[in-house]
Amino acid sequence: MTDNADAIVIRDAVKSFRKSTIRREYTTFKSELVRLIRGQRQQGELRLIEALRGINLRIPKGRTVGILGRNGSGKSTLLKLITGIYSPTSGSIQVNGRISALLDLGAGFHPDFSGRENILINGIILGMSRAEVQARMEDIIAFSELGDFIDEPVRTYSSGMYMRLAFSVATHVDPDILIIDEILAVGDEHFGKKSLAKMTEFKQRGKTIVLVTHDLNTVERWCDMAAWIDAGRIRRVGTPAEVAHEYRQAVALAQEQSMVMRPPALSADGGALPSLAVQEGPRPLTGPQVPPQKRWGSFEVEISGVHLLNAQGAAVTSLDTEDPLEISIDFSTRQVVKDVGFGIALFDQQGTKVYGTNTFVEAVALPSPLPAAGSVRLSFQRIGLMPGVYSLDVCAHPAEGREYDYHRGLYQITVSSSQQDSGLVRPPHTWSVHSAESLPLNVLPMRVQAS
């Protein structure tokens, strides 16, 4: 039985594929015919390729999970086990709830049927009745934005149109678990934002989302947890920041060692990335001692303290949207540094960057070289954010290259407001009312004369 708190439970899952290799020699039609008459068969080699090598993973209900790993590591095979396309060679996969999946582009669509007909077919395959699909048909078509093309054969669709239709169907059949395998990379910017908004709605409704992607920033900002698959095995499960940081380190180390990145199933060791045991860089001498996924850098310049101050210079953790805010960044240097800038970025609870800036883009003149110790201060006359909890990234970095010291999400500020407007920011504004007679001539309402 599956734990009721878990949407997916994978226990010791192994998936192997048979590969038959037949040695090909130059032959003629006559020689092949003689071989066939004599009942001779070409001798070949049969071998097993292990795509997954004992996967253990629990995905709680209502969580958004990012699956990381290089090409050939077994990510897509894992998703096909979860969705039931493949059966495990050994081990077990247990799923609680209805699954909807976006895997291979166009998978499940019949090329000669229209988009409307494919919606009906896919909805029934995903467990809905014909009446349920018909009731949601217009919503699916409207979301896909295919217009009149919905009644054309899907073989006439572009890859983007395929993706729109597939995503619309998958997200409108009310699944408990949504599985996505990199398919959203096909869409344009507009539909990408629309899709992200839809998945955010899924998160808020307590649905489970499993996402395979190579975009580490998406995983860090949007997922609740992450799993790194390497060589067909789970190498790390944890917070998105922790897993993405270790993955980046391993890939960088592999590049430094000029490793040949063979598909894991075709190599004896699984083509695994190198151990991170030797990846011990310099550590900060001052400032907060925090986990490496929250702070990293070369530390020629160190951020020794960050203070959020109100108009009176007192430290604050909350303020009103109309209040001023000063961010004070204390720094120290290990050596003479001339190429340095300081930056900040504010993020909301969904991981959306609300605002970001640095001294390079604003052409702020800093002392060169930087003094041995000091502070840089950024002042906002009014914070202007809507109510919510915001996290702050702070960084010291050169114009190009690796950061000197990066603090990710170590600082938070809560914004409140007595106003009832909505959105992300509250820009300064006023309302006024004017009668038609008091308007200047050049702003009088336009009158359209009927012809």
Solvent accessible surface area in square Angstrom, and as a share of the most:
residue,aa,sasa,rsa
1,M,215,0.96
2,T,21,0.12
3,D,74,0.38
4,N,123,0.63
5,A,65,0.51
6,D,12,0.06
7,A,1,0.01
8,I,0,0.00
9,V,1,0.01
10,I,3,0.01
11,R,85,0.31
12,D,86,0.44
13,A,0,0.00
14,V,29,0.17
15,K,27,0.11
16,S,19,0.12
17,F,71,0.30
18,R,192,0.70
19,K,89,0.38
20,S,76,0.49
21,T,65,0.38
22,I,68,0.34
23,R,185,0.68
24,R,179,0.65
25,E,112,0.50
26,Y,202,0.77
27,T,47,0.27
28,T,70,0.41
29,F,167,0.70
30,K,152,0.65
31,S,45,0.29
32,E,61,0.27
33,L,81,0.40
34,V,52,0.30
35,R,65,0.24
36,L,136,0.68
37,I,132,0.67
38,R,171,0.62
39,G,59,0.56
40,Q,96,0.43
41,R,202,0.74
42,Q,59,0.26
43,Q,153,0.68
44,G,49,0.47
45,E,107,0.48
46,L,119,0.59
47,R,98,0.36
48,L,116,0.58
49,I,26,0.13
50,E,69,0.31
51,A,17,0.14
52,L,0,0.00
53,R,39,0.14
54,G,29,0.28
55,I,0,0.00
56,N,81,0.41
57,L,9,0.04
58,R,117,0.43
59,I,0,0.00
60,P,37,0.23
61,K,99,0.42
62,G,27,0.26
63,R,88,0.32
64,T,0,0.00
65,V,0,0.00
66,G,0,0.00
67,I,1,0.00
68,L,1,0.01
69,G,1,0.01
70,R,23,0.08
71,N,118,0.61
72,G,47,0.45
73,S,0,0.00
74,G,10,0.10
75,K,14,0.06
76,S,49,0.32
77,T,21,0.12
78,L,0,0.00
79,L,1,0.00
80,K,37,0.15
81,L,5,0.02
82,I,7,0.04
83,T,36,0.21
84,G,56,0.54
85,I,103,0.52
86,Y,68,0.26
87,S,80,0.52
88,P,41,0.26
89,T,81,0.47
90,S,57,0.37
91,G,42,0.40
92,S,38,0.24
93,I,37,0.19
94,Q,51,0.22
95,V,51,0.29
96,N,42,0.22
97,G,45,0.44
98,R,78,0.29
99,I,31,0.16
100,S,0,0.00
101,A,35,0.27
102,L,4,0.02
103,L,17,0.08
104,D,82,0.43
105,L,73,0.36
106,G,15,0.15
107,A,61,0.48
108,G,51,0.49
109,F,23,0.10
110,H,81,0.36
111,P,64,0.40
112,D,83,0.43
113,F,79,0.33
114,S,15,0.10
115,G,0,0.00
116,R,83,0.30
117,E,87,0.39
118,N,0,0.00
119,I,0,0.00
120,L,31,0.15
121,I,58,0.29
122,N,19,0.10
123,G,1,0.01
124,I,76,0.38
125,I,122,0.62
126,L,42,0.21
127,G,52,0.50
128,M,10,0.04
129,S,56,0.36
130,R,143,0.52
131,A,74,0.57
132,E,75,0.33
133,V,1,0.01
134,Q,94,0.42
135,A,84,0.65
136,R,76,0.28
137,M,9,0.04
138,E,115,0.52
139,D,86,0.45
140,I,3,0.01
141,I,20,0.10
142,A,71,0.55
143,F,27,0.11
144,S,0,0.00
145,E,75,0.34
146,L,10,0.05
147,G,48,0.46
148,D,132,0.68
149,F,107,0.45
150,I,4,0.02
151,D,81,0.42
152,E,77,0.35
153,P,33,0.21
154,V,0,0.00
155,R,147,0.54
156,T,73,0.42
157,Y,14,0.05
158,S,59,0.38
159,S,56,0.36
160,G,20,0.20
161,M,39,0.18
162,Y,42,0.16
163,M,1,0.00
164,R,37,0.13
165,L,0,0.00
166,A,13,0.10
167,F,0,0.00
168,S,0,0.00
169,V,5,0.03
170,A,3,0.02
171,T,4,0.02
172,H,29,0.13
173,V,1,0.01
174,D,57,0.30
175,P,0,0.00
176,D,63,0.33
177,I,1,0.00
178,L,0,0.00
179,I,0,0.00
180,I,1,0.00
181,D,21,0.11
182,E,56,0.25
183,I,8,0.04
184,L,40,0.20
185,A,84,0.65
186,V,58,0.34
187,G,21,0.20
188,D,76,0.39
189,E,129,0.58
190,H,104,0.46
191,F,1,0.00
192,G,28,0.27
193,K,131,0.56
194,K,51,0.21
195,S,0,0.00
196,L,81,0.40
197,A,64,0.50
198,K,29,0.12
199,M,6,0.03
200,T,28,0.16
201,E,67,0.30
202,F,1,0.00
203,K,56,0.24
204,Q,133,0.59
205,R,121,0.44
206,G,46,0.44
207,K,25,0.11
208,T,4,0.02
209,I,0,0.00
210,V,0,0.00
211,L,12,0.06
212,V,1,0.01
213,T,11,0.06
214,H,92,0.41
215,D,69,0.36
216,L,25,0.13
217,N,93,0.48
218,T,44,0.25
219,V,0,0.00
220,E,27,0.12
221,R,63,0.23
222,W,19,0.07
223,C,12,0.07
224,D,55,0.29
225,M,22,0.10
226,A,0,0.00
227,A,0,0.00
228,W,1,0.00
229,I,0,0.00
230,D,6,0.03
231,A,2,0.02
232,G,0,0.00
233,R,113,0.41
234,I,41,0.21
235,R,76,0.28
236,R,75,0.27
237,V,57,0.33
238,G,19,0.18
239,T,67,0.39
240,P,12,0.07
241,A,15,0.12
242,E,37,0.17
243,V,0,0.00
244,A,0,0.00
245,H,26,0.12
246,E,46,0.21
247,Y,26,0.10
248,R,93,0.34
249,Q,48,0.21
250,A,0,0.00
251,V,39,0.23
252,A,40,0.31
253,L,10,0.05
254,A,2,0.02
255,Q,132,0.59
256,E,129,0.58
257,Q,95,0.42
258,S,93,0.60
259,M,63,0.28
260,V,114,0.66
261,M,85,0.38
262,R,125,0.46
263,P,67,0.42
264,P,3,0.02
265,A,20,0.16
266,L,84,0.42
267,S,11,0.07
268,A,112,0.87
269,D,92,0.48
270,G,0,0.00
271,G,8,0.08
272,A,35,0.27
273,L,9,0.04
274,P,20,0.13
275,S,73,0.47
276,L,38,0.19
277,A,82,0.64
278,V,112,0.64
279,Q,49,0.22
280,E,141,0.63
281,G,41,0.40
282,P,60,0.38
283,R,106,0.39
284,P,10,0.06
285,L,133,0.66
286,T,57,0.33
287,G,28,0.27
288,P,45,0.28
289,Q,129,0.58
290,V,34,0.20
291,P,69,0.43
292,P,67,0.42
293,Q,25,0.11
294,K,68,0.29
295,R,1,0.00
296,W,43,0.15
297,G,2,0.02
298,S,22,0.14
299,F,1,0.00
300,E,47,0.21
301,V,0,0.00
302,E,3,0.01
303,I,0,0.00
304,S,40,0.26
305,G,12,0.11
306,V,19,0.11
307,H,81,0.36
308,L,18,0.09
309,L,20,0.10
310,N,45,0.23
311,A,74,0.57
312,Q,151,0.67
313,G,47,0.45
314,A,50,0.39
315,A,85,0.66
316,V,27,0.16
317,T,106,0.61
318,S,66,0.42
319,L,17,0.08
320,D,47,0.24
321,T,2,0.01
322,E,81,0.36
323,D,54,0.28
324,P,48,0.30
325,L,5,0.02
326,E,42,0.19
327,I,1,0.00
328,S,2,0.01
329,I,5,0.02
330,D,39,0.20
331,F,10,0.04
332,S,26,0.16
333,T,29,0.17
334,R,95,0.35
335,Q,106,0.47
336,V,110,0.63
337,V,9,0.05
338,K,140,0.59
339,D,66,0.34
340,V,10,0.06
341,G,0,0.00
342,F,5,0.02
343,G,9,0.08
344,I,11,0.05
345,A,11,0.09
346,L,5,0.03
347,F,13,0.05
348,D,20,0.10
349,Q,134,0.60
350,Q,91,0.41
351,G,15,0.15
352,T,64,0.37
353,K,121,0.51
354,V,26,0.15
355,Y,94,0.36
356,G,35,0.34
357,T,18,0.10
358,N,38,0.19
359,T,16,0.09
360,F,79,0.33
361,V,108,0.62
362,E,96,0.43
363,A,90,0.70
364,V,77,0.44
365,A,100,0.78
366,L,43,0.21
367,P,80,0.50
368,S,78,0.50
369,P,64,0.40
370,L,10,0.05
371,P,59,0.37
372,A,76,0.59
373,A,69,0.53
374,G,34,0.33
375,S,54,0.35
376,V,27,0.16
377,R,141,0.52
378,L,51,0.25
379,S,60,0.38
380,F,39,0.16
381,Q,152,0.68
382,R,54,0.20
383,I,16,0.08
384,G,6,0.06
385,L,7,0.03
386,M,11,0.05
387,P,69,0.43
388,G,27,0.26
389,V,47,0.27
390,Y,8,0.03
391,S,24,0.15
392,L,2,0.01
393,D,3,0.01
394,V,0,0.00
395,C,11,0.07
396,A,0,0.00
397,H,32,0.14
398,P,13,0.08
399,A,59,0.46
400,E,149,0.67
401,G,66,0.63
402,R,143,0.52
403,E,48,0.22
404,Y,24,0.09
405,D,0,0.00
406,Y,33,0.13
407,H,0,0.00
408,R,32,0.12
409,G,22,0.21
410,L,51,0.26
411,Y,36,0.14
412,Q,114,0.51
413,I,3,0.02
414,T,56,0.32
415,V,3,0.02
416,S,63,0.41
417,S,26,0.17
418,S,96,0.62
419,Q,88,0.39
420,Q,169,0.75
421,D,63,0.33
422,S,103,0.66
423,G,57,0.54
424,L,88,0.44
425,V,79,0.45
426,R,37,0.14
427,P,77,0.49
428,P,105,0.66
429,H,96,0.43
430,T,133,0.77
431,W,229,0.80
432,S,82,0.53
433,V,147,0.84
434,H,115,0.51
435,S,66,0.42
436,A,55,0.43
437,E,155,0.69
438,S,70,0.45
439,L,50,0.25
440,P,82,0.51
441,L,154,0.77
442,N,135,0.69
443,V,79,0.46
444,L,70,0.35
445,P,76,0.48
446,M,177,0.79
447,R,202,0.74
448,V,137,0.79
449,Q,168,0.74
450,A,95,0.74
451,S,163,1.05
